[in-house]
Amino acid sequence: MKLKAALVTGFALAATMLYAAERTDPNAIAREELMETVGKNMKTLGDMAGGKAGFDAAAAEAAKAAIVEASAKIGPTFETQG
């Protein structure tokens, strides 16, 4: 549960920084899209874990796969940040 809270807090802070970035900067747009992907899929898993949504193995697996794929892009995507 602490990990989930830390991830949510981290993503919220990252999202705040992204909104402060120039909207026309393609690097900022890429970072925003990446974090939206992670956030959407974390919500799917969090809702299942918290009982807000019924467990759906296929949806959970798809969310996990999307997070794993996005996590590989985090380093390179944020390296462009000045």
Short mmCIF file of the C-alpha atoms (twelve columns), coordinates in Angstrom:
data_MODEL
# 
_entry.id   MODEL 
# 
loop_
_atom_site.group_PDB 
_atom_site.id 
_atom_site.type_symbol 
_atom_site.label_atom_id 
_atom_site.label_alt_id 
_atom_site.label_comp_id 
_atom_site.label_asym_id 
_atom_site.label_seq_id 
_atom_site.Cartn_x 
_atom_site.Cartn_y 
_atom_site.Cartn_z 
_atom_site.pdbx_PDB_model_num 
ATOM 1  C CA . MET A 1  0.000   0.000   0.000   1 
ATOM 2  C CA . LYS A 2  2.909   2.358   0.739   1 
ATOM 3  C CA . LEU A 3  4.311   1.650   -2.715  1 
ATOM 4  C CA . LYS A 4  0.995   2.544   -4.318  1 
ATOM 5  C CA . ALA A 5  0.824   5.813   -2.357  1 
ATOM 6  C CA . ALA A 6  4.407   6.658   -3.310  1 
ATOM 7  C CA . LEU A 7  3.716   5.947   -6.985  1 
ATOM 8  C CA . VAL A 8  0.551   8.034   -6.996  1 
ATOM 9  C CA . THR A 9  2.361   10.915  -5.295  1 
ATOM 10 C CA . GLY A 10 5.262   10.656  -7.729  1 
ATOM 11 C CA . PHE A 11 2.973   10.624  -10.728 1 
ATOM 12 C CA . ALA A 12 1.022   13.589  -9.379  1 
ATOM 13 C CA . LEU A 13 4.231   15.588  -8.962  1 
ATOM 14 C CA . ALA A 14 5.409   14.591  -12.424 1 
ATOM 15 C CA . ALA A 15 2.062   15.604  -13.910 1 
ATOM 16 C CA . THR A 16 2.295   18.998  -12.203 1 
ATOM 17 C CA . MET A 17 5.729   19.572  -13.702 1 
ATOM 18 C CA . LEU A 18 4.456   18.533  -17.116 1 
ATOM 19 C CA . TYR A 19 1.621   21.052  -17.006 1 
ATOM 20 C CA . ALA A 20 4.154   23.774  -16.270 1 
ATOM 21 C CA . ALA A 21 6.096   22.878  -19.425 1 
ATOM 22 C CA . GLU A 22 5.464   24.550  -22.757 1 
ATOM 23 C CA . ARG A 23 2.607   22.756  -24.519 1 
ATOM 24 C CA . THR A 24 4.190   23.006  -27.951 1 
ATOM 25 C CA . ASP A 25 7.445   21.335  -26.887 1 
ATOM 26 C CA . PRO A 26 7.350   17.838  -28.447 1 
ATOM 27 C CA . ASN A 27 9.461   16.485  -25.596 1 
ATOM 28 C CA . ALA A 28 6.995   17.813  -23.029 1 
ATOM 29 C CA . ILE A 29 4.110   16.335  -25.002 1 
ATOM 30 C CA . ALA A 30 5.856   12.943  -25.131 1 
ATOM 31 C CA . ARG A 31 6.444   13.046  -21.360 1 
ATOM 32 C CA . GLU A 32 2.821   13.957  -20.726 1 
ATOM 33 C CA . GLU A 33 1.508   11.169  -22.947 1 
ATOM 34 C CA . LEU A 34 3.806   8.659   -21.285 1 
ATOM 35 C CA . MET A 35 2.694   9.625   -17.789 1 
ATOM 36 C CA . GLU A 36 -0.967  9.565   -18.861 1 
ATOM 37 C CA . THR A 37 -0.464  6.007   -20.092 1 
ATOM 38 C CA . VAL A 38 1.091   4.962   -16.796 1 
ATOM 39 C CA . GLY A 39 -1.546  6.789   -14.748 1 
ATOM 40 C CA . LYS A 40 -4.470  5.320   -16.658 1 
ATOM 41 C CA . ASN A 41 -3.163  1.803   -16.240 1 
ATOM 42 C CA . MET A 42 -2.269  2.313   -12.570 1 
ATOM 43 C CA . LYS A 43 -5.851  3.452   -12.026 1 
ATOM 44 C CA . THR A 44 -7.128  0.266   -13.625 1 
ATOM 45 C CA . LEU A 45 -5.009  -1.858  -11.285 1 
ATOM 46 C CA . GLY A 46 -5.697  0.354   -8.265  1 
ATOM 47 C CA . ASP A 47 -9.446  0.210   -8.772  1 
ATOM 48 C CA . MET A 48 -9.291  -3.589  -8.917  1 
ATOM 49 C CA . ALA A 49 -7.038  -3.783  -5.862  1 
ATOM 50 C CA . GLY A 50 -9.240  -1.384  -3.915  1 
ATOM 51 C CA . GLY A 51 -12.474 -3.146  -4.770  1 
ATOM 52 C CA . LYS A 52 -13.824 -0.248  -6.832  1 
ATOM 53 C CA . ALA A 53 -13.847 -2.502  -9.894  1 
ATOM 54 C CA . GLY A 54 -14.242 -6.231  -10.223 1 
ATOM 55 C CA . PHE A 55 -11.155 -8.260  -10.977 1 
ATOM 56 C CA . ASP A 56 -10.638 -8.803  -14.690 1 
ATOM 57 C CA . ALA A 57 -7.547  -10.905 -15.396 1 
ATOM 58 C CA . ALA A 58 -7.286  -9.802  -19.026 1 
ATOM 59 C CA . ALA A 59 -7.592  -6.109  -18.141 1 
ATOM 60 C CA . ALA A 60 -5.064  -6.505  -15.318 1 
ATOM 61 C CA . GLU A 61 -2.601  -8.223  -17.630 1 
ATOM 62 C CA . ALA A 62 -3.073  -5.550  -20.304 1 
ATOM 63 C CA . ALA A 63 -2.536  -2.781  -17.743 1 
ATOM 64 C CA . LYS A 64 0.581   -4.496  -16.419 1 
ATOM 65 C CA . ALA A 65 1.980   -4.917  -19.932 1 
ATOM 66 C CA . ALA A 66 1.331   -1.246  -20.739 1 
ATOM 67 C CA . ILE A 67 3.083   -0.119  -17.536 1 
ATOM 68 C CA . VAL A 68 6.074   -2.363  -18.230 1 
ATOM 69 C CA . GLU A 69 6.316   -1.025  -21.789 1 
ATOM 70 C CA . ALA A 70 6.002   2.585   -20.625 1 
ATOM 71 C CA . SER A 71 8.535   2.123   -17.831 1 
ATOM 72 C CA . ALA A 72 11.192  1.270   -20.409 1 
ATOM 73 C CA . LYS A 73 10.562  4.665   -22.019 1 
ATOM 74 C CA . ILE A 74 10.663  6.794   -18.857 1 
ATOM 75 C CA . GLY A 75 14.441  7.275   -18.718 1 
ATOM 76 C CA . PRO A 76 14.936  8.214   -22.374 1 
ATOM 77 C CA . THR A 77 11.815  10.395  -22.428 1 
ATOM 78 C CA . PHE A 78 12.808  12.413  -19.376 1 
ATOM 79 C CA . GLU A 79 16.485  12.724  -20.381 1 
ATOM 80 C CA . THR A 80 15.390  15.410  -22.826 1 
ATOM 81 C CA . GLN A 81 14.132  17.550  -19.943 1 
ATOM 82 C CA . GLY A 82 16.370  20.537  -19.330 1 
# 
